[in-house]
Amino acid sequence: MNDGGAVGAEKRRYARKTVMWSGTLSLLWGARLIDRQQAIPGVVRDLSVSGARFQTRHDFHPTDEVVLSLPRFGSFNCHLVWKEDRLAGLDFVDPPEFIYNAIVSALPGISLAPNPGHPQP
C-alpha cells in the first residue's frame, strides 16, 4: 500500500493533531508478524476524528482490518488505508463524533476538530 502523500493531505476532511501516544495495532484475520505475534507496539504520530498515522519498529504484513488500542482512550476498529515501511495510515470505522467523544472525554483539553472544515478549537 502506498502513502497518499500530499494528495492525501488535500483530501482530508478533518484537521490532524500531532501527538505521540503509545498504542498497539492488532492485526485481524490471522495475519502475523515475523515472530508470530498479532499485535504491534508503536506510536500514534497524528490523528483526527477520522483516522490516525501509526508508526512501529516492527515489520508486518498489512491486513485491511486492524484494531488500534490506546491505553488512555480505548480500542478502535480501523481500515488500513496505506502502509509504507513501518508507518501506516488508518481510517476509523466508527463515526467522527464517536472518536471525538472518546478522545475528549479522556483528555478534555485537547484541541481536536469535531467537524469537517472547522479549525481546531
C-alpha positions as a Markdown table, in Angstrom:
| # | Residue | x | y | z |
|---|---|---|---|---|
| 1 | Met | 0.0 | 0.0 | 0.0 |
| 2 | Asn | 1.2 | 3.5 | -0.7 |
| 3 | Asp | 1.2 | 6.7 | 1.3 |
| 4 | Gly | -1.2 | 9.2 | -0.1 |
| 5 | Gly | 1.5 | 11.9 | 0.5 |
| 6 | Ala | 0.4 | 15.5 | -0.3 |
| 7 | Val | -2.6 | 14.3 | -2.3 |
| 8 | Gly | -3.9 | 12.5 | 0.8 |
| 9 | Ala | -3.5 | 15.7 | 2.8 |
| 10 | Glu | -5.6 | 17.6 | 0.3 |
| 11 | Lys | -8.4 | 15.2 | 0.6 |
| 12 | Arg | -8.7 | 15.3 | 4.4 |
| 13 | Arg | -12.0 | 16.5 | 5.7 |
| 14 | Tyr | -10.8 | 16.8 | 9.3 |
| 15 | Ala | -7.7 | 18.6 | 10.7 |
| 16 | Arg | -5.0 | 16.4 | 12.1 |
| 17 | Lys | -3.4 | 16.8 | 15.5 |
| 18 | Thr | 0.2 | 15.9 | 16.1 |
| 19 | Val | 0.5 | 13.6 | 19.1 |
| 20 | Met | 2.9 | 11.0 | 20.4 |
| 21 | Trp | 0.7 | 8.3 | 22.1 |
| 22 | Ser | 1.8 | 4.8 | 22.7 |
| 23 | Gly | -0.5 | 2.2 | 21.3 |
| 24 | Thr | -0.9 | -1.2 | 19.8 |
| 25 | Leu | -2.1 | -2.2 | 16.4 |
| 26 | Ser | -3.8 | -5.6 | 16.3 |
| 27 | Leu | -3.8 | -7.4 | 13.0 |
| 28 | Leu | -7.0 | -9.3 | 12.3 |
| 29 | Trp | -7.9 | -12.3 | 10.1 |
| 30 | Gly | -4.9 | -14.4 | 11.0 |
| 31 | Ala | -2.1 | -12.0 | 9.8 |
| 32 | Arg | 1.0 | -12.2 | 11.9 |
| 33 | Leu | 4.4 | -10.6 | 12.4 |
| 34 | Ile | 7.5 | -12.4 | 11.6 |
| 35 | Asp | 7.8 | -13.6 | 15.2 |
| 36 | Arg | 4.2 | -14.9 | 15.0 |
| 37 | Gln | 2.7 | -12.1 | 17.1 |
| 38 | Gln | -0.6 | -10.5 | 16.1 |
| 39 | Ala | -0.2 | -7.2 | 18.0 |
| 40 | Ile | 2.3 | -4.5 | 17.1 |
| 41 | Pro | 3.5 | -1.9 | 19.7 |
| 42 | Gly | 4.1 | 1.6 | 18.3 |
| 43 | Val | 3.2 | 5.2 | 18.5 |
| 44 | Val | 0.3 | 7.3 | 17.1 |
| 45 | Arg | 2.1 | 10.2 | 15.4 |
| 46 | Asp | -1.0 | 12.2 | 14.5 |
| 47 | Leu | -4.8 | 11.8 | 14.4 |
| 48 | Ser | -8.1 | 13.3 | 13.5 |
| 49 | Val | -11.6 | 12.2 | 14.3 |
| 50 | Ser | -11.5 | 10.2 | 11.1 |
| 51 | Gly | -8.1 | 8.5 | 11.2 |
| 52 | Ala | -4.5 | 8.2 | 12.5 |
| 53 | Arg | -1.0 | 7.7 | 11.5 |
| 54 | Phe | 0.7 | 4.8 | 13.3 |
| 55 | Gln | 4.5 | 4.1 | 13.5 |
| 56 | Thr | 6.2 | 1.0 | 14.7 |
| 57 | Arg | 9.7 | -0.6 | 14.8 |
| 58 | His | 8.3 | -3.9 | 13.6 |
| 59 | Asp | 7.9 | -5.2 | 10.1 |
| 60 | Phe | 4.5 | -6.5 | 9.5 |
| 61 | His | 2.2 | -7.7 | 6.7 |
| 62 | Pro | -0.8 | -5.5 | 6.5 |
| 63 | Thr | -4.4 | -6.6 | 6.7 |
| 64 | Asp | -7.3 | -4.5 | 5.7 |
| 65 | Glu | -8.9 | -4.5 | 9.1 |
| 66 | Val | -7.0 | -3.7 | 12.3 |
| 67 | Val | -7.7 | -2.6 | 15.8 |
| 68 | Leu | -5.9 | 0.4 | 17.3 |
| 69 | Ser | -5.6 | 0.2 | 21.1 |
| 70 | Leu | -4.7 | 3.3 | 23.0 |
| 71 | Pro | -4.5 | 2.7 | 26.8 |
| 72 | Arg | -5.9 | 6.1 | 27.7 |
| 73 | Phe | -8.7 | 6.1 | 25.1 |
| 74 | Gly | -9.8 | 2.5 | 24.4 |
| 75 | Ser | -9.7 | 0.4 | 21.2 |
| 76 | Phe | -10.9 | 1.5 | 17.8 |
| 77 | Asn | -11.7 | -0.6 | 14.7 |
| 78 | Cys | -9.9 | 0.7 | 11.7 |
| 79 | His | -9.3 | 0.2 | 8.0 |
| 80 | Leu | -5.6 | 0.2 | 7.0 |
| 81 | Val | -5.5 | 2.7 | 4.1 |
| 82 | Trp | -1.8 | 2.7 | 3.3 |
| 83 | Lys | 1.4 | 1.3 | 4.6 |
| 84 | Glu | 4.9 | 2.4 | 3.8 |
| 85 | Asp | 7.8 | 0.7 | 5.6 |
| 86 | Arg | 6.9 | 0.8 | 9.3 |
| 87 | Leu | 4.3 | 3.6 | 9.0 |
| 88 | Ala | 0.6 | 3.0 | 8.5 |
| 89 | Gly | -2.4 | 5.3 | 7.7 |
| 90 | Leu | -5.6 | 4.3 | 9.4 |
| 91 | Asp | -9.3 | 5.3 | 8.9 |
| 92 | Phe | -11.5 | 4.8 | 11.9 |
| 93 | Val | -14.6 | 2.7 | 11.3 |
| 94 | Asp | -16.7 | 4.5 | 14.0 |
| 95 | Pro | -18.2 | 7.9 | 13.1 |
| 96 | Pro | -16.2 | 11.0 | 13.8 |
| 97 | Glu | -18.5 | 12.0 | 16.7 |
| 98 | Phe | -17.8 | 8.8 | 18.5 |
| 99 | Ile | -14.0 | 9.2 | 18.1 |
| 100 | Tyr | -14.2 | 12.9 | 19.2 |
| 101 | Asn | -16.2 | 12.0 | 22.3 |
| 102 | Ala | -13.8 | 9.1 | 23.2 |
| 103 | Ile | -10.7 | 11.3 | 23.0 |
| 104 | Val | -12.2 | 14.5 | 24.5 |
| 105 | Ser | -13.7 | 12.6 | 27.5 |
| 106 | Ala | -10.3 | 11.2 | 28.4 |
| 107 | Leu | -8.4 | 14.3 | 27.5 |
| 108 | Pro | -10.7 | 17.4 | 27.8 |
| 109 | Gly | -8.1 | 20.0 | 26.9 |
| 110 | Ile | -7.1 | 18.6 | 23.5 |
| 111 | Ser | -7.7 | 20.8 | 20.5 |
| 112 | Leu | -9.3 | 18.3 | 18.1 |
| 113 | Ala | -11.7 | 19.5 | 15.4 |
| 114 | Pro | -15.0 | 17.6 | 15.7 |
| 115 | Asn | -16.5 | 18.7 | 12.3 |
| 116 | Pro | -15.2 | 18.8 | 8.8 |
| 117 | Gly | -13.8 | 22.1 | 7.6 |
| 118 | His | -13.7 | 23.6 | 11.1 |
| 119 | Pro | -10.5 | 24.8 | 12.5 |
| 120 | Gln | -9.2 | 23.2 | 15.7 |
| 121 | Pro | -10.6 | 24.9 | 18.9 |
